[in-house]
Amino acid sequence: DSPGMAVATLLYSLTALRRPVTLTDEDKIDTLLETVCRMKKQDREDSMAFAAWASGQVADTGEIVRRFLPIWTDALQPPERQELIDMAVAVASPGMEPTDAQAAVLKRLREGLLPR
């Protein structure tokens, strides 16, 4: 139900598409949730716990985007939608190109959040 929890799940799953998620990855996601989403510590902890579980339950990260797009489009204004895309890009390609799977998810996210 929470846009922040949905964001955490997407970011965690995007990271997991490249490699197993490390504590450093979790810290980066937590920092984004705190600074960009302005989530409180307990909400971030709950969101990260759910994200770790949920990303292991969904085989296709694109499905996460499909399920959460209605939450994001209802709750986020266009500048906030762009922030979400920027966060997704930051975790998917930290100093490198996203994998093909990550690029497909990012494309679907952009198309869903910022339709032309």
Kinemage of the C-alpha trace (Angstrom):
@kinemage 1
@onewidth
@group {chain A} dominant
@subgroup {mainchain}
@vectorlist {calphas} color= white
{ca asp a 1} P 0.000 0.000 0.000
{ca ser a 2} L 2.930 2.331 0.655
{ca pro a 3} L 4.709 4.066 -2.231
{ca gly a 4} L 7.918 3.997 -0.169
{ca met a 5} L 7.716 0.263 0.436
{ca ala a 6} L 7.049 -0.223 -3.270
{ca val a 7} L 10.135 1.879 -4.085
{ca ala a 8} L 12.285 -0.160 -1.692
{ca thr a 9} L 11.085 -3.374 -3.313
{ca leu a 10} L 11.852 -2.116 -6.808
{ca leu a 11} L 15.324 -0.846 -5.864
{ca tyr a 12} L 16.192 -4.061 -4.037
{ca ser a 13} L 15.009 -6.190 -6.944
{ca leu a 14} L 16.877 -4.077 -9.498
{ca thr a 15} L 20.071 -4.512 -7.512
{ca ala a 16} L 19.503 -8.264 -7.251
{ca leu a 17} L 19.319 -8.501 -11.056
{ca arg a 18} L 23.050 -7.730 -11.210
{ca arg a 19} L 24.351 -9.673 -8.192
{ca pro a 20} L 23.364 -10.802 -4.714
{ca val a 21} L 22.430 -7.765 -2.643
{ca thr a 22} L 25.157 -6.776 -0.177
{ca leu a 23} L 25.045 -4.683 2.984
{ca thr a 24} L 26.585 -1.842 0.969
{ca asp a 25} L 23.718 -2.101 -1.528
{ca glu a 26} L 21.187 -2.088 1.308
{ca asp a 27} L 22.850 0.980 2.826
{ca lys a 28} L 22.647 2.790 -0.515
{ca ile a 29} L 18.949 1.951 -0.870
{ca asp a 30} L 18.320 2.994 2.738
{ca thr a 31} L 20.040 6.325 2.115
{ca leu a 32} L 17.888 6.940 -0.967
{ca leu a 33} L 14.738 6.106 0.988
{ca glu a 34} L 15.788 8.520 3.717
{ca thr a 35} L 16.966 11.429 1.579
{ca val a 36} L 14.683 11.263 -1.459
{ca cys a 37} L 11.564 9.603 -0.036
{ca arg a 38} L 12.018 11.192 3.404
{ca met a 39} L 11.043 7.952 5.125
{ca lys a 40} L 11.476 7.551 8.867
{ca lys a 41} L 13.928 4.954 10.180
{ca gln a 42} L 11.287 2.403 11.255
{ca asp a 43} L 9.465 2.720 7.932
{ca arg a 44} L 12.745 2.204 6.074
{ca glu a 45} L 13.585 -0.874 8.141
{ca asp a 46} L 10.133 -2.351 7.542
{ca ser a 47} L 10.345 -1.533 3.851
{ca met a 48} L 13.779 -3.099 3.460
{ca ala a 49} L 12.684 -6.276 5.243
{ca phe a 50} L 9.671 -6.544 2.945
{ca ala a 51} L 11.789 -5.723 -0.115
{ca ala a 52} L 14.277 -8.496 0.675
{ca trp a 53} L 11.468 -10.994 1.059
{ca ala a 54} L 9.407 -9.814 -1.920
{ca ser a 55} L 12.300 -9.681 -4.355
{ca gly a 56} L 12.931 -13.348 -3.657
{ca gln a 57} L 9.292 -14.183 -4.353
{ca val a 58} L 8.983 -12.500 -7.754
{ca ala a 59} L 10.901 -14.016 -10.652
{ca asp a 60} L 10.422 -11.009 -12.963
{ca thr a 61} L 11.269 -7.531 -11.696
{ca gly a 62} L 9.099 -6.150 -14.493
{ca glu a 63} L 6.164 -7.655 -12.631
{ca ile a 64} L 7.058 -5.495 -9.625
{ca val a 65} L 6.819 -2.417 -11.841
{ca arg a 66} L 3.480 -3.565 -13.248
{ca arg a 67} L 2.002 -4.179 -9.798
{ca phe a 68} L 3.246 -0.945 -8.231
{ca leu a 69} L 2.692 1.516 -11.095
{ca pro a 70} L -0.875 2.299 -9.928
{ca ile a 71} L 0.414 3.154 -6.441
{ca trp a 72} L 3.115 5.439 -7.841
{ca thr a 73} L 0.933 7.141 -10.430
{ca asp a 74} L -1.722 7.864 -7.790
{ca ala a 75} L 0.699 9.085 -5.111
{ca leu a 76} L 3.493 10.815 -7.030
{ca gln a 77} L 3.576 14.042 -9.004
{ca pro a 78} L 5.696 14.182 -12.193
{ca pro a 79} L 8.828 15.557 -10.426
{ca glu a 80} L 8.573 12.771 -7.817
{ca arg a 81} L 8.110 10.205 -10.571
{ca gln a 82} L 11.340 11.455 -12.144
{ca glu a 83} L 13.064 11.106 -8.761
{ca leu a 84} L 11.916 7.484 -8.624
{ca ile a 85} L 13.345 6.841 -12.079
{ca asp a 86} L 16.603 8.532 -11.059
{ca met a 87} L 16.845 6.352 -7.923
{ca ala a 88} L 16.232 3.225 -10.011
{ca val a 89} L 18.962 4.222 -12.458
{ca ala a 90} L 21.357 4.941 -9.577
{ca val a 91} L 21.020 1.444 -8.117
{ca ala a 92} L 20.862 -0.350 -11.465
{ca ser a 93} L 23.984 1.198 -12.906
{ca pro a 94} L 26.401 2.390 -10.213
{ca gly a 95} L 29.218 3.542 -12.484
{ca met a 96} L 28.418 0.975 -15.165
{ca glu a 97} L 25.817 0.191 -17.780
{ca pro a 98} L 22.689 -1.595 -16.541
{ca thr a 99} L 22.335 -5.235 -17.486
{ca asp a 100} L 19.832 -6.069 -20.226
{ca ala a 101} L 17.311 -7.179 -17.592
{ca gln a 102} L 17.781 -3.965 -15.611
{ca ala a 103} L 17.501 -1.841 -18.766
{ca ala a 104} L 14.198 -3.521 -19.639
{ca val a 105} L 12.811 -2.772 -16.164
{ca leu a 106} L 14.005 0.845 -16.317
{ca lys a 107} L 12.355 1.270 -19.719
{ca arg a 108} L 9.070 -0.138 -18.438
{ca leu a 109} L 9.277 2.132 -15.377
{ca arg a 110} L 9.884 5.243 -17.501
{ca glu a 111} L 7.071 4.385 -19.897
{ca gly a 112} L 4.670 3.770 -17.028
{ca leu a 113} L 5.530 6.834 -14.971
{ca leu a 114} L 6.145 9.410 -17.692
{ca pro a 115} L 3.908 8.476 -20.627
{ca arg a 116} L 4.281 10.682 -23.659
